[in-house]
Amino acid sequence: MKIQEKKINVGVGFVTGRKNFKNVVKTYVDNWNESGLVDNKKIALHLFVAYDLKYSKTKVSDYKITDEEILDRIDSVYYLGNSSITNEAQYLIEKKVINLKEAKLIFGEGYAMKRNLVLYFAMKNKMDYLIFLDDDEYPIATIKINDSIVWKGQEVLSTHISNIKDADMTHGHHCGYISPIPYLDFNDKLSEDDFKIFIESISNDIINWESVKQKMNDGGVTYANLDIINSKRIEVVKEINGMKFISGANLGFNLNNLDKLFPFYNPPGARGEDTFLSTCIGECTIRKVPCYTFHDGFSTYDHLLLGVLPNKLKVIKADSGAITKRFLKASIGWVRYKPLLLYITQRESYEMEITKMKKNLSNVIPKVCDYFGSDEFKNILDELEFYHTHVEKHYKDFESTKVAWLKVISFLKNA
């Protein structure tokens, strides 16, 4: 008698809060169908949807998939709202796996905690792999050839699945509007050197001025590299300054070795959950895989989901209140997690680095305010002071999150 081969269970995780979520899912499921994944009898596809009703005032019905064609093409869907979080936290507390404080660290408020929820449910439901996708990233690459652009569909999920068995994590590439930094015409109000100081002060070590400048020169757009797509080149991600850099989406986890899994974390009100995960995975094998997602960072290209491909991408200029507000929000998000990142990766020179940040920002922020016509950028200095003052507490919470996560992993291994 022929032994039936075990199916590979692949989880696809979304942390979402946007009204167009169901359109994004339809595009991806169509993409999986085109790439042959849906008809592959050896693979079962499962959706894990952690949704946030407060992010853009949505309803549960904005996330519940009712399209029969989609439901027929996937094996299961798990919806993870507030009740899921409460029930699971209570279950783990009753089982004496973790206490209430630890439950709040892993599954509490924040983007990182919603990623932890997806990761936890994927492990609990015996997924072999989990691939995180974002609701503002689409399976298509934009490529610049001379003065025109071409578009190329990307088999994102297939690429991760075919490469993850030999790695702990896989990480794809990103194109489109991956940076919230708009195009700037420098002038006597704000010079290039001033803006360079500002960006290098608030951002992490991976963001260097040359890469930012290149994006700005391309109108804020990052184009896909055709050589990477065509060569099918796999790179092993190397450690830089105590980090193996990954981003939170187009990111795969091999769940067959639970000891190589770490939690996401961000300081309260900050982002950077992928950056802090990057500091934990030094002993993990991370493969950079040749697939792109297009990041619709300013939510202006959701018509790509309908197959409308523009011949030219807009230059994102700082000429509107919405663009300025998004850049301000990103800047505050960066500066909120910068102290903890420095504390983790450059402990010996931490005080010196913070002093340098304060001095540089004090000098350039008045110019940034003048250029953008907004005094709200002054809040960045207050944010820096607050998160610097609380850095030891945030570090303790980060370490406690990892300890609590180990307890959850141990429980799941023995379940």
N, C-alpha and C positions, 0 to 999 in steps of 0.2 A: 504494500500500500504506500502511495506517495505521501510523504509528510508535507502538509501545507506550510508554506513559508510565512513567517510572522510578518505582519504589516508594520511598516515604519510609521509611527504616529508623529505627525508634524503639527505643532501648534503655531498659529500666527497671532501675535499679540498686538492689539491697538490700545493706546491710551488716548482717549479722544474727548473732545468737548465741542466739536463743530457740527453745524446743521447739515453739512454736505457729506457726512460720514458714509451714509448708505451708497452714495454715488461713487465714493472712493472704493468701497468694498466691491461694488459691481465691476468696476474697472479691473481690480486685481483678480477677481474670480474669473472674469473673461480672459485675462492674461494667463492664468493657470490652466484654463481649458485649452487655449491656443498652444501652450507649451507642452501639452500632453500629460500634465500632472493629474488632472481630474480623472482621466481614463486609466491611469497607472494603478493596477490592482495591488501593487506592493506598497502603495502609499495611501495613508488616510489623513485628510486635512481637517483641522479643528480650529475654530476661531475663538479667541479669548478677548472680550471687549470690556475694558475698564472705562466707564464713562463718567464725566463730570458735568452735572446739570447746571452748575453755577458759572462755568467758564464763559458761555455765550447765551445763557438763559434758554437752555434747551429742555425738551421733554424726553421721557424714557422712550416714547414712540419714535423719536429721531434716531434711535440706535437699534431698535428691535427690527430684525430683518424679516420681511413678510413675502418677499419675492420668491416664489416657488422655484424658479430657475436657479437662483443662487443656492437655496437650501438643498436642492437636488444634487448640487455639485460639491458640497462639502459634507463631512461626516457628523459634525456637531458644532453647536455654538454655545459658549458660556458667557452670560452677561454678568458683569461684576460692578454692581452699584453699592451704595452705602450699606444696604442690608446684608450684602455678601460679606463686606468687610467686618461689620459688627458680629455677624453670626460666626464667622471663622475665627475672629479674635477671641470670642467667648469660648468657643470649642477648645482652642489651644490653651486658654487659661484654665478651664475646667479639667483638662487633661494634665495640668501642671507642667506643660512644656515651657511656657513663658509666663511672666506676670503681666499685669496691666500696663505698667510703664514700658516694658519691652514690646508689647503689642502695639502701643502707640508709636514707638520708634520705627517699627517695620511697616505697619499698615495705617499710620495716622494720616494727617492732612499733608498734601503736597504731591508733586509730580513723581518724585522718586518712590513714594509709598505706593502709588498706583502701579508703577512698574513692578514693584515687589509683589503686589497682589497677583498680577498676571503670571509672574515667574513662579510663585507659590502654587497657584492653581494648575499650571502646566505640569509641575512636578507631581502634585497630588494625583492628577489624572493620568499619570504614567506616559507623558509625552517623551519621545526620544529626542526631539529637537524643538526649539522654540525660536521663531524669527520675529523680531519686533519691526513693525512698519509704522510710519506716522501718517496721520490723516491729511497732512499737507505735502506729502511726497508721493509722486506718481511713477509708475514703471516705464519711464521713457527718458532718453538721453538727448540733450541738445548739443550739437557739435558745430563748431565754427570752421568753415572752409572758405578761405579768402575773406570776402566781405559778406558772405551769406551764411545761413545756418541750415542744417539738416537735422532731421529727427530720426531716432532709431529706438524701436521698442526694446525693452530689457526684460529678460527672464530672471527676475530677481530671486524668486523663491527657489527655482530650479538650481540656480548657481550656488546658493547657500547649501541646499540639500546635498549637492554632489561634492561639496568640499568640506563639510563640517565633520564627517566621520573621522577625519585625521586631525582634528583640532578641538580645542576647548571652546573657542569662539570664532566666528567669521564676521568680517566687517566689510561692507561694500563701500562704493564711492558715491559722492553726491555732486550734483550739478544744479544749475538754476540759481535762485536767489538764496544762497546758503548763508549769506552774511546780512545782518540788519544794518550794516554801515552803508549809508547812501553815497552817491557820487557827489563830490564837493568841488566847487570852483574856488580854489584858495585865493585870498586877497589880503589887503592890509589889516583886516579884522582878525583873520585866522590864517597863519602860514602853514605850509606842509609840515614843517618841523614842530609847530605847536600841536597839530593834530596827531602827529606820530607819537609825541610824548603822552598825549591823552590816551590814545589807544593802547600803547604799551604799558601804561600805568594800570589800567583797569582790566585788561584781558589776561588770559592764561599764557603759559610759556609756548604753547603750540602755535598761537596766533602771532606771526611775525609781521613786521611792517611791510616787507616786500610782497608778501602774499596779499595783504590788504590792499596795497597800492595797485597790484595787478587787477584785482577784482574791480576797484574803482575805475581804472582805465578802461575796463570792459563794460562800464555802465552798471556795475554792481552785479554782473552775471558771471558765474563760474561755468565754463564750458567743459563738456566731457572730452576726455582724451581718446581719440579713435584707436590709437596704438594699444591702449590698455584693453579696450573692448575686443579688438581683433586678435590680439596676441594670446588672450585667455591667461594672462600672466597672474600667477599667485605670488604674493609677497608675504613673508613672515614679519609681523609687526614687531619692531624692536623697541626697547625701553629707552625713553628720553627723560632725564630729570625725575626719575622715579615713577614714570607713567608710561603705560602702553596705551597710546591714544586711540579711543574709539568714540563713536557718537551713539546716541540712544536709539537710533532707528537704522534700518538696513543693517541690522545687527542680529547675528545668530548665536544661540547657545546650544552646546551639546549637553543634554541632560542625562547622559549615561554615566557621567562621573560627577556625582553631586558634590564631592569634596573640592571641585574646582569652580564652584559657583559662589558668588559673593553678592551681597545686597546693594541696591542703589541707596544713595543718601544725598540729601541736600540740607543746608542750614535752613531754618524756618524762613519762609518768604523768598528764598533764593532759588536759583536753578543750579546747574552744574552737576546733576546726578550722574551723567556719563563721565564727567571729569573725575569725580571721586571714585567711581568704579575703576577708572583707569589706574588709580594708585594702588589697587588691590591685586591686580592680575599679573604681576611681574613673573610669577612662576607658571602662568598659563601659556599655551600655544595659541596665538591669535593669527589667523590668516586673513590677509586683505584680498578680497575676491573681485573678479572683473565684472561687476554689474553696477549700474548707476540708478539712482532715483533722482527725479527732478523735484527740487524743493521749491514749492510755491510760497516763499517766505512772506510775501506781502498780500497773499490771498487775491491775486489778480488774474490767475490763469487756470481757474477751475474748469474753464471750457476745454482744456486739454482732455478732461475726462470724457468729453463728448466727441473727441476726435478732431477738434478744430486746432490745427497746427499753425501758429503764426510764422510769418517769414522773417520777422524781426522782433527782438525782445526789447521792451521798454527800458530806457535808462531811469533808474530810481534816483531822482534828485531830491535834495532836502528843500523842496519848494512847496510843501503842504504841511498842515498841522498834523495829519495822520502819520506821515513819514517821520517827522521830527519826534512825535510821541513814541513811535515804535523804537526808534533809535535810543531815546531817553530810557525807555523801559528796559531795553537790552543792556544798556550801560549800567543801570542800577542793579540788574540781575547779575552782571559780571562782578561788580565791585562788592556785592554781598557775599560772594563765595571766594573772592580772592584772598582774604586773610586766612581762611582755613586751608586753602590750597598751599599757601606759602608756609603755614605752620607745619603742614605734613611733609612738604618736599624740601623746605629750606629752613629747618628749625634753628640752626645755629646763627643764621643771618636774618632771622625773622624781624626782629626789632629794627634793624638797619633798613630792611626792605620797606617796612611800613612807613618809617620816617621819610624815606625817599619818595614813596608814593604820595604822602601828604604834601610834601614840599612841591613836587611836580604838579600835582592836581591844583593846589592853591594858586600856582602861577598861571595855569592854562585855562582853568574853568571859567574865569571872567571873560576870556576871549571866546570860548565855546558858547557861553550864554549870549554874548553880543552877536555872534555869527548866526545862531539859530533863532535869535529873538525870543529866548525863553530863559527866565531866571530859575526854572525848575532844575536845571543842571547843577545848581549850587547844592541841591539835596544830596548829591553824590558824596560830598565831603562828610555830611552827617551820617550817611549810610556806612561809609568806611569806618568812621569812629565807633559806631554802634557794633558792627560786626568784628572789629578789632578788639573792642572791650570784652566781647562775649566769645572770643575765639577758643578759649580753653574749655568752656562749657560745650561748644559745638564739637570740639575734638573728642571730648568725653562721650557725647551722644553718638558720634560716628563709631567710636570703638565699641560702645555698648550695643549699637545696632549690629555690628559684626558678631559679637558674642551671642546675642539673641538669635541671630540667623543660624549660627552653628547648632543651636539647640533645636531649631525647627528642622534643619537638614537631618540631624540625628534621628528625630522623631519620624520623619518621612522615610528614611532608609529602613527603619524597623517596623513600619506600618504594614 
